[in-house]
Amino acid sequence: MKFNRRQIVKVAGVAAMAACLPLAAQAQAKKLTIIVGFPPGGAPDTVARALVEGLRAGNYTAIVENKGGAGGRLAADALKAAPADGSTIMIVPAGVLTIYPHIYKQLRYDPQSDFAPLAAAGEFKFGVAVGPAVPASVKSVPDFVAWAKANPKQAQFGSPGGGTAMHFIGIELGRAGKFEFQHVPYRGGAPAMSDLMGGQVPSIFTTLPLLIQPHKAGKLRILGHSGEVRSKAIPEVQTFKEAGYPGLTMGEMFVIVVNSKTPEPLQKELAAALAAASATPTVKDALEKAGFEQLTLPPAEVSARLKADYERWGKVVKETGYKAED
């Protein structure tokens, strides 16, 4: 079969276009910055870096930008100031959006109007643990409440910081158990746990994953946690609900949001890419290794949960009368 000149030129053009397709696809890769409100190495940072890998399949070239400080508020400020073109998103614990508005008088952002939820990226529960300052006979939450009532001067608990969910859970336990429970705020969960194991503070409330390995090593004792059911990692430990405190059943999710002024089509595109990335083995493994639970929710469900948590924490904060210093 013979080709005329016009046919040869046409075939050559099609071949050239086909050869260029991979390069064109590469050139069209969308750049994305993921702002993390905490330093490198922490839980939000770990999840964000796993998402970077998962997003590649969606033709995104993502980078992580750590803006640690002020408990995640600096990151929220940065996202609000970022261009609303879908090129910047933020991942933070939900408390930055659901608790902070109730305790800080001068927030520069409004979580309900400045940000639009895209996805959830994992969830964690909270636990209470005791160290050597508490007798070995104390093995459950009811045991601890009885011990705290009998030793009011020693009834203290540490937390990763004032105004955190763990701070308020401790306050709620004291209220429900009808005893004075003094709060000792720390700059993070790690220093609080160090003082717990050293006997400087009798108990702490912090994220459950942080406590599991030291518990298994016998360095501290987890007495209870905020999950609906017992954890497979520590099946011997009761939930707060089992211990008689159902009001302490809760968890906190890592939430991914974008500037609310971002066009809706871009929001939907980002949400779909994040949902796909969260389902990859890379992200699943990263969450599992860090001790967190996978949680994949569409934007509407993330929004509904944020609203419910916002209202819940508002009532708790009002009851305690706590206000943070700006």
KAJOJO-V216564 format. One record per residue. N is the residue number from 1. SS is DSSP state (H for helix, E for strand, C for the rest). PHI is phi in whole degrees, -180 to 180 (* if undefined). Layout:
# KAJOJO-V216564
n=(N N)
ss=(SS SS)
phi=(PHI PHI)
This chain:
# KAJOJO-V216564
n=(1 2 3 4 5 6 7 8 9 10 11 12 13 14 15 16 17 18 19 20 21 22 23 24 25 26 27 28 29 30 31 32 33 34 35 36 37 38 39 40 41 42 43 44 45 46 47 48 49 50 51 52 53 54 55 56 57 58 59 60 61 62 63 64 65 66 67 68 69 70 71 72 73 74 75 76 77 78 79 80 81 82 83 84 85 86 87 88 89 90 91 92 93 94 95 96 97 98 99 100 101 102 103 104 105 106 107 108 109 110 111 112 113 114 115 116 117 118 119 120 121 122 123 124 125 126 127 128 129 130 131 132 133 134 135 136 137 138 139 140 141 142 143 144 145 146 147 148 149 150 151 152 153 154 155 156 157 158 159 160 161 162 163 164 165 166 167 168 169 170 171 172 173 174 175 176 177 178 179 180 181 182 183 184 185 186 187 188 189 190 191 192 193 194 195 196 197 198 199 200 201 202 203 204 205 206 207 208 209 210 211 212 213 214 215 216 217 218 219 220 221 222 223 224 225 226 227 228 229 230 231 232 233 234 235 236 237 238 239 240 241 242 243 244 245 246 247 248 249 250 251 252 253 254 255 256 257 258 259 260 261 262 263 264 265 266 267 268 269 270 271 272 273 274 275 276 277 278 279 280 281 282 283 284 285 286 287 288 289 290 291 292 293 294 295 296 297 298 299 300 301 302 303 304 305 306 307 308 309 310 311 312 313 314 315 316 317 318 319 320 321 322 323 324 325 326)
ss=(C C C C H H H H H H H H H H H H H H H H H H H H H H H C C E E E E E E E C C C C C C H H H H H H H H H H H H H H H H C E E E E E E E C C C H H H H H H H H H H H H C C C C C C E E E E E E C H H H H C H H H H C C C C C C C C C C C E E E E E E E E E E C E E E E E C C C C C C C C C C H H H H H H H H H H C H H H C E E E E C C C C C H H H H H H H H H H H H H C C C C E E E E C C C H H H H H H H H H H C C C C E E E E E H H H H H H H H H C C C C E E E E E C C C C C C C C C C C C C E C C C C C C H H H C C C E E E E E E E E C C C C H H H H H H H H H H H H H H H C C H H H H H H H H H H C C E C C C C C H H H H H H H H H H H H H H H H H H H H H H C C C C C C)
phi=(* -104 -108 -82 -61 -64 -67 -64 -63 -64 -63 -63 -66 -63 -62 -64 -64 -63 -66 -87 -57 -59 -67 -65 -62 -66 -67 -88 -57 -88 -84 -141 -106 -105 -82 -116 -82 -142 -64 -59 98 -80 -61 -61 -66 -61 -66 -62 -70 -69 -65 -55 -67 -66 -75 -60 -65 -92 68 -109 -103 -106 -129 -101 -119 -84 -123 -73 128 57 62 102 -69 -64 -65 -63 -61 -66 -67 -61 -83 -73 -58 -88 -119 80 -93 -137 -131 -137 -121 -148 -62 -59 -58 -61 -102 -107 -106 -54 -60 -89 -115 -108 -77 -124 -67 -88 -130 -110 -61 -89 -111 -90 -127 -119 -71 -112 -168 -108 -133 103 -143 -140 -106 -114 -136 -114 -133 -124 -120 -67 -75 -111 -54 -63 -71 -84 -123 -148 -64 -59 -60 -68 -61 -64 -65 -64 -67 -79 -132 -60 -70 -101 -77 -131 -142 -98 -147 -66 159 -66 87 -86 -58 -68 -60 -73 -65 -62 -62 -65 -64 -61 -66 -68 -85 60 -146 -78 -123 -81 -90 -122 -77 -123 -96 116 -74 -63 -65 -64 -67 -62 -69 -62 -69 -88 87 -77 -135 -72 -148 -142 -114 -156 -66 -59 -58 -67 -93 -62 -64 -61 -65 -66 -84 79 -87 -156 -126 -80 -96 -173 -147 -91 -72 -70 -131 -66 -80 -64 -73 -139 -64 -79 -95 -72 -83 -61 -62 -64 -80 104 -129 -64 -67 -97 -79 -170 -146 -132 -105 -84 -113 -112 -131 -134 -55 -66 -82 -63 -52 -58 -59 -70 -61 -66 -65 -66 -60 -66 -66 -70 -63 -67 -64 -65 -87 -76 -58 -60 -70 -60 -66 -63 -66 -64 -64 -82 86 -105 -97 -73 -144 -117 -130 -72 -52 -63 -74 -62 -61 -65 -69 -61 -65 -64 -66 -60 -68 -64 -68 -60 -67 -64 -62 -62 -65 -82 77 -76 -136 -81 -87 -71)
